[in-house]
Amino acid sequence: MDTSQIFIAVSIAVLAIVALLVFSIAKSGKENRLTPLAGLAFGFVLAGIIFVDDRLISYSLLGIGVILSVIDIFRRLRSK
């Protein structure tokens, strides 16, 4: 395995652990469901990690995911 493949594997493992923690905490406390916009942002970030070979596409997908997550944060803060 080369360095980029190790980085991808570690990134996917960390994302899976974070997702498990989020879902386990959500079940124990008040219900924090993932909004459709946050799910879409998460999908874009995952796609950016998967398409790491083409940097332009990868960074574009990661950027879109971050922008969508920030929009989702602002929408949730305004609704409270």
N, C-alpha and C positions, 0 to 999 in steps of 0.2 A: 504494500500500500504506500502510496506517495503522500506527501504532507497535506495536499488539498483534500484527498479522500479521508484522511484522519480527521481533518477539521470539519468536514461535512458530517461524518459519523458522530463526532462529539456534539456538534450543534443540534443535530436531530435528537440525540439522547437527552440533552439539556432541555430542549423544547418539550419533549415527551414528559420529563419529570415535572416541569413547570405546569404543564396541562393537568397532570395527575394531582398535583398539589392544589391547583385552583379548584378542580372538581371536588376534591375531598373536603376542602375548607368550605365550599359553597353548601355542601350537604350538611355540615355540622352547624353552621351559623344561619344567618338569614339568607334567603335565596337570592343569589346574584347570578342571574342568567346571562349568558353571552348574547349580546345583541347581534342582529344580522350584520351590522356594519363592522363590529369587532371581529366576527367570524370571517368576514371577507378580508379584513386587514391581516388576520392571522394566516389566511390562505395565500395572500400575496407575499408575505414574509417567507412562508415555507417554499413557495415557488421560486423566490429569489435565492434561497439556499440551494434548491435543487439545480437551478440553471447557473451554477457557479462558473461553468466553463466559459460562457460569454459574459464578460464583465458588464457591458453596457445593459444588457437585458437584466442581469442579476441585480445591479444597483438600481435600475429603474423600478423593478418589482419591489425591492426592499423599501425604496423611497415612497412608493405608492402605499405600501402597507403602513409605514410610519405616519404618513399624512392622514390616512383613514382612521388610524387609532387615535390620533390627536383630535380629529373632528368628533369622534365618538366620545372622547373624554369631555370635550366642551359641551356636547349635547346633553350628556348625563348630568353635568354640573348645573346647567341651566334649568333642567327639568326638576331639580330638587328644590 
